[in-house]
Amino acid sequence: MHHAHRLPLSVKLAALPVALALLIAGLFFSGCQDTVAEVGGPASLQTTQALDLLPADAEMIAMVDLASARKSGAVDRMMGGEMSPFGRDGSDEMDRLIRLTGFDPAEDVDRIYVAADPASESGAMVLYARFDRQRIERVIADEAPEEAERTEIEGVPAWIAREDGEAFAFALPNDEMMLAGSEAAVRAMLTRLSTGAPGAASNADLMALVQKARHPETAWAVVRGLQGTGASGDDPMSQISGVTESMVTSFEFRADGMGMDVFVLPRSGAAASDVADLASGAVSAMRVQAKDEPALMDALDGVEVREEAGGVRVTGFMPQSIFAEARAYGPQR
């Protein structure tokens, strides 16, 4: 029996790693509220290859290395030992899907690159993982032949699912790479893969921001073109948002917690010194609010704010105890 809200199987297959990416990427933006060194240096070969497939005009690009997160155990502990991005709802169906395909995102996904355009709410993803492409294809053919249209784009097997007037697609160029997003985004990525047409790696301004990530091989996010959008209020964080052009956030996964680093590039007409003062004020305000939370107070005491290369860099470290406290005060299961 079909239900109106039931997602096509092909969407669920790609949603497994996508949900993990979004779940962890959410930490970037919550982290920006607590912390804004050296720059990361030139992008790695894999990063350059992945960004070659993503759109050059993306306003947001992020990377999460789940292999290093698993190795450190940091993210698993932050999530209370539950890496599943779906929680209890739908877990039986997802467990069955994992058994059928042999693809478990909590274990088999190594790295995810995501590009997004907030204005259009569209996105594209390059995922590096270990899976059996032929086995996944058989599962879709056997379990949901009418839910996904199988096609080939530039000689690569791909599946298109249409839901509520939107076309979602994912493609498997080989047993180590998945491309996912809107149909248009996936077609564009496969065209770049086939023809070598320029992607995000060809955008010098974007790559200059990527190189500002202090932790380029664990997790980072670049957000461009903020131009003070969404800024309101007189608090320091709202004021920082109002003078920010671009922001680069990166994380280091460690067994004892998470290193955080934020580089803020002021918009035209705003001085880096003013942004640094606002960032220091934001940290001071949070210290007042954290007076009854010793672990958070210690973390805030360790935050450093300094001007660098026309912008402002903020570094800090969040120990596991902070995440434990957050889980304790979070929604009860």
N, C-alpha and C positions, 0 to 999 in steps of 0.2 A: 504494500500500500504506500503510495507516494503522498508526501506532505508538502505543502507549499513552501515551507521553510527549509526543506531538505536540500543540502548543497550537493551538486554533482560530485561523483567520486574523483574526477580529475581535479576539481578545485580542492577537495580535501587532501589529495596527495601533495599538491604544491603548498597547501596551507600549513602542513606540518612544519616545514622549515621556516616559512614566512612568519608564522605566529611566534616561533622562537626568536626570530630576528627582531620583530616588533616589540616583544616582551623585554628583551635586553636593551634594545635601542631606547625604550622608555626611560631607562636608567640615565641615559645621556642628559635628558632634559630635566629630570629631577635633580641630577648631579649639578647641573648648571646653577641651581639655586643655592648650593652650599659652597661651591668653590669656583672661581674664574681665575732657568732650566734650559734646558737645551731643546732645540727643535728636533723633530724626528729624523730629518735628513731625507735623501732621495727615496722615492717610493720603491718598494720591492718589485721584482719582475712580475710576480703574481698579481699584485695590486695594479700595476700598469696594464697587464693583460685584461683584468676584469674591467677596469675603467674604460678601456678601449671599446667595450661592448655597451657601456651605459651612455645615456644622452649627454652631449657636451654642454647643454644649457640647463642641466638639473640645478635646482636651487638648494637641494639637500642631498648629500651623499654620505653613506655611513658604512662601516665595516665592523663585523664582530667575528673574532676568531674563537669559535666554540671549542676547538681542540685545546687551546691554552686555558680556556675557562674550566674545562673538564680536568685538565692536568693539575691545576691549582686547587680545585675543589671550591673555589670562592663563590661562583654563581650558584652552585648546588646548595651551599650552606646558606646563602642569602635567601634562597627560595625554600628553605626549610627541608631540604632533601627531596624536593619534588620538582624535577625538571620539566614535567609536562606543562605546556602552555594552556591546556584546555581545562584543567581542574577535573572536577568530578563529572560535569555535564558532558555527555557524549564520549566519555572515556572508553566505554565498552566497544563502541563502534570504531574508535580510533585504534584501540588495541587489536581489534580484528583486522583492520587495514594494515597495521604494522606486521601482523603475522602473515598475511597473504603476500605482501610485497617483500618482506624481509628487510624493509627499510625503517629503521628506528632513528628519528632525528636527534634524540637525546644522546645517541652513541655514534651515529654515522655521519652527521654533518660536521665538517671541519671549519668552514669559513663561509660567511655570507656578506655580499656587497649589495647595498640597496640604494637606489636613486629615487627621488620623489620630487614632485612639483606640488607644493601645498595648495596653490591656487586652483589647480584642476583636480586635485585629489587623485592623481594618477601616479603610478610607480613602476619600477622595473627592478628585477633582482637577478643577480648572478650568484649561484650557490655551488660551492665545491663540497662534494660528499662522496660516499662510497655506496653504490646501489647497483642493482642488476636491471639494466634498461629493458631487456627482453622480458624479464619477469614482471616488471611494472606494466609493460604493454599487454601481456597476457591477462593480468588482473583486470585492467580496464575493459578489455574485450570480453572477458567472461562475466564480470560483475555489473558492468554499466555500459553496455554497447550503445544505448540510446542517449546517454547523458553527455557524452563527449564526442565531438567530431574529430576523428583522426585525420591528419593531413600531413603533408611534408612541406616544409618551408626551407628553401635553399638546400634541399636534400636531407634535412634533419627531421626526424619524426616529432610531431607536435600534436597537441590536443587543444581543442577550443570548446569551451562550455559557455552557453548563453544563459544568463540568469537576470530576470527583471530588466531586460533590454540592454544589458551590458555583456560584453564578450571578454571572458578571461581566458588566458592561454598559458600553457607551459610547454617547454621543449627539452629534449634530452639529447644534446649533441654527442655525448659519450657516457660511459659509466661513472664519470667523476664530476660532471657538470650538469646543472639544471638552470634553465632560464625561465622566469615567470613574470607575469604582469598582465596588463591589458593586451588584447590581441595585437593592437598597433605597436605597443612597446616590444613585444616578443618578436614580431616581424622585423622591426627596426634593428634589434640586437642581432638577429640571425643574418640580416643583410650586412651588418658591420663585420660579423664573424667570417662571412663568406668572401666579402669584397675588400676588406681592410679599410672601409670608409671610416673617417675620423669619429672618435667618441669623446668621452669626458677627458681621457688622458691627453688629448690634443689641446685642451683649454688651459693655457698657461696660467691664467689667474686662478683657476680652480686648483691646479696642481700646486701652485705656490701656497695655497691654504692647506692642502693635504700635508705638505711638508712641515707645517707648523705643529702637527700632532706630535706630542712628546712620546706617545706610545703607539707607533705606527703598526706594530705587528700583533697587537692584542685587541684593541677596540677604539674606534674614533668616529666622529661625525663632524661634517662641515655643513654649516648653514649659511647661505649667502643672501644678499639683497634684503636684509631685514629692514633697513631704513626706518627704524623706530616704530615699525608696525606693532600694534597690540599694546603699546605703552600707555599706561594710565596710572594716576596716583602719584603721591609724593614720596613713597618709600624708595630706598636706594635701588632695589631690584628693578622697579618700574622705570626709574631714571636711567639706569644702565641700559635697559631695553630701548629707551628712547634715543640713545646716542650710538647704538651699535649698528654697524654695516654688515659685518660677518662675524661668525663665532666658530671656533674649532674646539671640540671637546674630545678628550681621549682618556682611556682608562688602562690601568695595569692590574691584571688579576694576580693576586698573591694569596698564599695559604692563610695569612693572618688578616686579610682584608682587601681593600681596593685602593690603589693610587689613582688620584683624579687630577686632571690638568685642563685648564680652559684658557684659550687665547682669544681675546676680544679685539677686533679691529674697529676703531671708531668710524662713524660715518663722516663725510666731508664737513668740515667746520667744527668738529668736536675735538678737543685736545685729549691726548692719552693721559695726561696728568689728572684731568678731571675724572676720567673713567676710573683711574687708579684710586682716587679719593672716594668715589662712589662705592667701589668694590670693598675698600677697607671699611667704609661705613656699614655696608651690608653685613660683613663679617662681625663687626661690633654689635650690630642689632641682633644678630642670631645668637651671639654669646649671652646677651641679656635674656633672651627667650630660653636658652639652654641651661640656665643656672641650676636647675634641679636634675640635670641629666649629665652626670660626670663624664661618661664616655664621649658624648657629643661635645662637651666643653673642651676636653682634651684634644679632640680632632680639630676644633676651631682654633685652638691655641697654636696648632701647627700649620695653619694656612699661611702661605706667603703670597704677597701681592707685589708685583713690580712692573715697571714699564719695560718694553722690549720691542725694538724694531717698529716703532710707530704705533704699537698697540699695547695691550696690558695682558700679562700672563699671571694666572692664579693657580697655585698648586696646593694640594692637600692630600690627606690620607684618611680613609674611613675604615676603622677596624671592624672585625666581625661582630663585636659586641653591639655596635650601633644597629646593624641589620637585625640582630637577635631582638633588641628592644623594639624595633619597628614591627617585627612579626608579632611580638607579644601584645602590642597595642592595636594590631590590625584586626580586620573582620574575623570573627570566629567562624571556623569551618562547620 
